[in-house]
Amino acid sequence: MKSKSILKVMSITAVSAAIVGAALLHSSISSAAVGAMDEIKLSDINGHWAAEQIGNAVKSGYVDGYEDGTFLPEKSVSRAEFITMLTKALKLKTGEEGSAWYTKYNNAVVSAGIHRYADFKQDINGAISRQEMMRLVVRATRPDFQKPESEVSDKAFVYQAVKAGLIQGFDRGALGLDDATNRAQAVMVIDRVLKINGGGKLDVDKAALSYAEVNLNGSNTRTMWNTQSVALPTKVDLGSNVDVTLDKIIVVDMDDPNGAYKEWFPNEAIGKSNKKPLGSEYLVAVHYVIENKTAQDHEFFSIMRLRPEGFTWGAILPEKQYLTPIKGTQGFYLDEVKTMDGWYLMTTEKKWVDKAVSDSLPILESFVYISDTSIKFPLTLRN
């Protein structure tokens, strides 16, 4: 669908005109004057969750509606379109027209340190994913990330985007990293960029931040408890026969039905060793992988918890196993050579954690053992 466009070009060849015209068939982006924008009546945003931001964006001139008066908020945005919107919203200086309609906008964000040519290995006219969008909007708000020597992983970009409030999660905080970004989402995120750059602060989606933290380093203890976990994955040395690796430490707020990972551990599927029902508690789930290199008769691997005064063993109730995608176990027999993995579950009252945090104590320490041999290691460090 062709959109309005007021492109102030003094002269252009017939070939260049054809290129620009073809590009605008797929993009509603325009630099039209605000007065012209005011005349546009968008018929499909009434009641939409991003209606206010869309209206403001159209009036500001960094995005446009379509000739028939629609905005198509659910239509996906290409990488080139998002770059163009961001360039215009940030009022970046653009150079001369290039061979493609988006060239001057692409060059502008690269010059500003917000984008790098190597970022998009796919078709620049293809839909931009949420992961790719996070890269751009974090750099747009972080001058320290704009420096050429700055090297930041995709996982770190995700964490920084969510931590800053630039990105909110979907249902229960899901990140949807590979999902295509639509026009409404693009406008909303750019609106947040402008707010941060204007000195404002944004609300942070705690559930989404938990997922982003686990995605980054394997644990969400910083988000949930404001305390740092050990660097994950971490290996525990048990000699030449067995390798044990812990790669995830997940804290779940059992009171919050919409909290991160709550769908993995519904209350009705979790049991406690003292047979008491779950109250106002946290569930701690530790995932480990054990590689047994030599068959050992009558030997057993187990992960156990210290601090019995604060933590109680947790377990997935066998008859409720279908309610959770994880398998809970305390250990394995080492009677054959194989690699095994499992989850060790613990529960603890929130008030116990609050006290440990206020006293600057390690909240959780554990040890693994094979028969009578045990090795102690921390799971969380001091604040």
C-alpha positions in Angstrom: 0.0 0.0 0.0 1.5 3.3 -1.1 1.9 5.9 1.6 2.2 9.7 1.6 5.7 11.1 1.2 7.0 14.7 1.0 10.6 14.2 0.0 12.3 17.5 -0.7 14.7 16.6 -3.5 15.8 19.3 -6.0 16.7 16.9 -8.8 16.6 13.2 -9.2 17.1 10.8 -12.1 14.2 8.7 -13.4 16.0 5.5 -12.1 16.4 7.0 -8.6 12.8 8.1 -8.6 11.7 4.5 -9.4 13.8 3.2 -6.5 12.4 5.6 -4.0 8.8 5.0 -5.2 9.2 1.3 -4.9 10.6 1.6 -1.4 7.7 3.7 -0.3 5.3 1.0 -1.4 6.5 -0.9 1.7 7.1 2.0 4.1 4.8 4.7 5.4 7.7 6.7 6.8 7.6 10.3 5.7 9.1 13.7 6.6 5.8 15.5 6.0 5.2 18.7 7.8 3.3 18.6 11.1 0.4 20.6 9.6 -0.2 17.9 7.0 0.1 15.2 9.7 -2.7 16.9 11.7 -5.0 16.3 8.8 -4.6 12.6 8.9 -7.3 10.7 10.7 -6.1 7.3 11.7 -9.1 5.0 11.6 -7.6 1.9 13.1 -6.0 3.0 16.4 -9.0 3.9 18.4 -8.8 1.8 21.6 -5.4 0.5 20.7 -2.9 0.1 23.6 -0.4 2.4 21.8 -2.9 4.9 20.4 -1.5 7.9 22.3 2.1 7.1 21.3 1.1 6.5 17.7 -0.7 9.8 17.5 2.3 11.7 19.0 4.7 9.9 16.6 2.6 10.8 13.6 2.4 14.5 14.7 6.1 14.6 15.3 6.7 13.5 11.8 9.0 10.4 12.2 6.3 8.0 11.0 3.2 8.4 8.9 -0.1 6.8 8.3 -1.3 5.4 5.0 -3.3 7.1 2.3 -6.6 5.4 3.3 -6.3 6.8 6.8 -5.0 3.7 8.5 -1.9 3.2 10.5 -1.8 -0.7 10.5 -0.3 -0.9 14.0 0.1 -4.7 13.8 2.1 -4.6 10.6 5.7 -5.7 10.9 8.5 -3.1 10.6 11.6 -3.8 8.5 15.1 -3.1 9.7 15.4 -0.2 7.2 12.1 1.3 8.4 13.0 1.1 12.1 16.4 2.7 11.4 14.6 5.5 9.5 12.1 6.1 12.3 14.8 6.1 14.9 16.9 8.5 12.9 14.1 11.0 12.4 12.9 10.7 16.0 16.4 11.4 17.3 16.8 14.2 14.8 20.1 12.9 13.6 21.9 14.7 10.8 21.6 12.8 7.5 23.9 13.1 4.5 23.2 12.8 0.8 20.7 10.4 -0.8 22.2 7.0 -1.6 21.5 4.2 -4.0 18.6 3.0 -1.7 15.9 5.1 -0.1 17.2 4.2 3.4 20.9 4.7 2.8 21.2 8.2 4.4 19.3 7.0 7.5 21.4 3.9 7.8 24.6 6.0 7.5 23.3 8.5 10.1 22.8 5.9 12.8 26.1 4.3 12.0 27.9 7.7 12.3 26.1 8.3 15.6 27.4 4.9 17.0 23.9 3.6 17.3 24.2 1.0 14.5 27.0 -1.0 13.0 26.9 -2.2 9.4 27.7 -5.7 10.6 24.7 -5.8 12.9 22.3 -6.9 10.1 23.6 -9.9 8.2 20.0 -10.5 6.9 18.0 -8.5 4.4 17.7 -5.0 5.6 14.2 -4.9 4.2 13.2 -7.9 6.2 11.2 -7.6 9.5 13.3 -6.5 12.5 13.3 -8.8 15.5 12.9 -7.7 19.0 16.5 -8.8 19.7 17.8 -6.6 16.8 15.7 -3.7 17.9 17.1 -3.9 21.5 20.6 -3.4 20.1 19.6 -0.1 18.5 17.6 1.4 21.3 20.1 0.6 24.0 22.9 2.2 22.0 20.5 5.2 21.4 20.3 5.8 25.1 23.8 4.7 26.2 26.7 6.9 24.9 29.2 4.5 26.5 27.9 1.7 24.1 28.2 4.0 21.1 32.0 4.1 21.2 33.7 2.0 18.4 35.7 0.0 21.0 32.5 -1.0 22.9 31.8 -4.7 22.5 28.5 -5.9 24.0 26.9 -9.3 23.5 23.3 -9.7 22.3 22.4 -11.2 25.7 23.8 -8.1 27.5 21.8 -5.8 25.2 18.6 -7.7 26.1 19.4 -7.3 29.8 20.2 -3.6 29.5 17.1 -2.9 27.4 14.8 -4.6 29.9 16.6 -3.2 33.0 16.2 0.4 31.6 12.5 -0.2 30.9 12.9 0.2 27.1 11.4 -3.3 26.6 8.5 -4.8 28.5 7.8 -8.5 28.4 4.8 -10.3 26.9 2.6 -12.6 29.0 4.4 -13.3 32.3 7.5 -11.4 31.1 8.2 -13.5 28.0 10.9 -11.8 25.9 10.0 -13.0 22.4 13.5 -12.2 21.2 12.9 -13.8 17.7 9.5 -12.2 17.2 9.0 -9.6 14.5 8.5 -6.0 15.7 5.3 -4.4 14.6 4.6 -0.7 14.0 2.9 -0.1 17.3 5.7 -1.7 19.2 8.3 0.3 17.3 6.6 3.6 18.1 6.2 2.6 21.7 9.9 1.7 22.1 11.1 4.9 20.3 8.8 6.9 22.6 10.7 5.3 25.6 14.0 6.1 24.0 13.0 9.8 23.8 11.8 9.8 27.4 15.1 8.3 28.7 17.2 10.8 26.6 15.0 13.5 28.0 16.0 12.6 31.6 12.9 10.5 32.4 12.7 7.1 34.0 10.6 4.1 32.9 8.8 1.3 34.7 10.7 -2.0 34.7 9.0 -5.3 34.1 10.4 -7.5 36.9 9.3 -10.8 35.3 10.9 -9.8 32.0 14.1 -8.8 33.8 14.3 -12.2 35.5 14.2 -13.9 32.1 16.7 -11.4 30.7 19.1 -12.0 33.7 18.8 -15.8 33.3 19.4 -15.4 29.6 22.5 -13.4 30.4 24.2 -15.3 33.2 22.0 -18.3 34.2 20.5 -16.9 37.3 17.9 -14.3 38.4 19.1 -13.8 42.0 20.0 -10.1 41.3 16.5 -9.4 40.1 14.8 -11.3 42.8 17.1 -10.8 45.8 19.5 -8.1 44.9 22.3 -10.5 45.5 24.8 -11.9 43.0 25.0 -15.6 42.1 28.2 -17.4 41.5 29.4 -17.2 37.9 27.5 -19.7 35.9 28.1 -22.3 34.6 30.3 -23.4 37.4 32.1 -26.8 37.7 32.6 -28.7 41.0 35.7 -30.8 41.1 34.9 -34.3 42.3 38.0 -36.0 40.9 38.7 -37.7 37.6 35.5 -39.9 37.5 32.7 -37.3 37.7 32.2 -33.8 36.3 29.5 -31.8 37.8 28.3 -28.5 36.3 25.7 -26.1 37.7 24.3 -23.9 35.0 21.1 -22.3 36.3 19.9 -21.0 39.6 16.3 -19.8 39.3 14.3 -18.1 42.0 10.5 -18.2 41.7 8.1 -16.0 43.7 5.4 -18.6 44.6 3.0 -15.8 45.6 3.1 -14.2 42.1 0.9 -16.0 39.6 2.4 -13.8 36.8 6.0 -14.0 37.9 8.8 -15.3 35.8 9.0 -19.1 35.6 5.9 -19.5 37.7 4.3 -21.6 34.9 7.2 -24.1 35.4 6.4 -24.6 39.1 2.7 -24.3 39.8 1.9 -24.5 43.6 -0.1 -27.7 43.2 2.8 -29.5 41.6 5.4 -28.6 44.4 5.8 -30.6 47.6 8.0 -30.0 50.6 9.9 -32.5 52.7 8.1 -31.4 55.9 4.7 -32.0 54.2 3.6 -28.5 54.9 1.8 -26.5 52.2 3.6 -23.7 50.4 3.1 -20.3 52.0 4.7 -16.9 51.3 7.8 -18.5 49.9 10.5 -18.5 47.2 11.3 -21.7 45.3 14.9 -22.1 44.3 15.6 -24.4 41.4 19.2 -25.4 40.7 19.9 -27.1 37.4 23.0 -29.4 37.2 24.6 -31.7 34.6 26.7 -34.6 35.8 29.0 -36.6 33.5 29.9 -39.9 34.9 33.1 -41.2 33.2 33.5 -44.5 35.0 30.9 -47.0 36.1 30.9 -47.1 39.9 28.9 -49.8 41.8 27.0 -48.6 44.8 28.0 -45.0 44.3 25.4 -42.1 44.3 25.6 -38.5 43.3 23.5 -36.0 45.2 23.2 -32.2 45.6 22.2 -31.2 49.1 21.5 -27.9 50.8 23.1 -26.3 53.8 21.2 -23.9 56.0 18.4 -26.3 57.1 17.0 -23.6 59.3 16.2 -21.6 56.2 15.5 -24.0 53.4 13.3 -27.0 53.0 13.7 -29.6 50.3 11.3 -29.3 47.4 10.1 -31.9 45.0 7.8 -32.3 42.0 4.9 -34.4 43.1 5.0 -37.6 40.9 1.2 -37.5 40.2 1.5 -33.8 39.2 4.6 -34.2 37.0 2.5 -33.3 33.9 2.0 -29.8 35.2 5.7 -28.9 34.9 8.3 -29.2 32.0 11.1 -29.8 34.5 12.2 -33.0 36.2 13.1 -32.7 39.8 15.7 -35.0 41.4 18.2 -35.1 44.2 20.7 -37.3 42.5 21.7 -40.3 40.4 23.4 -43.7 40.8 26.7 -43.9 39.0 26.5 -47.5 37.9 27.1 -46.7 34.3 28.9 -44.2 32.1 26.5 -41.5 31.0 25.6 -37.8 31.2 22.6 -36.9 33.3 20.9 -33.7 34.3 18.2 -32.7 36.8 16.9 -30.0 39.0 17.3 -29.7 42.8 14.4 -27.8 44.4 14.3 -25.9 47.7 11.8 -23.6 49.3 12.3 -20.8 51.8 10.1 -18.2 53.5 10.5 -14.7 52.2 11.1 -13.3 55.6 14.1 -15.5 56.0 15.6 -14.2 52.7 14.8 -10.6 53.7 16.8 -11.1 56.9 19.7 -12.7 55.2 19.9 -9.9 52.7 19.6 -7.2 55.4 22.4 -8.9 57.3 24.6 -9.2 54.2 24.8 -13.0 54.5 25.1 -15.5 51.6 21.5 -16.5 51.2 22.3 -20.0 50.0 25.2 -22.4 50.2 25.2 -26.0 49.0 27.4 -29.0 48.7 27.5 -32.1 46.5 28.6 -35.5 47.6 29.4 -38.9 46.4 29.0 -41.4 49.2 31.1 -39.9 52.0 33.0 -37.4 49.9 31.5 -33.9 49.8 32.5 -30.5 48.5 30.9 -27.3 49.7 30.3 -24.3 47.4 28.3 -21.1 47.5 25.4 -20.4 45.2 24.9 -16.8 46.1 27.5 -14.3 47.2 27.3 -11.3 49.5 25.4 -8.2 48.2 
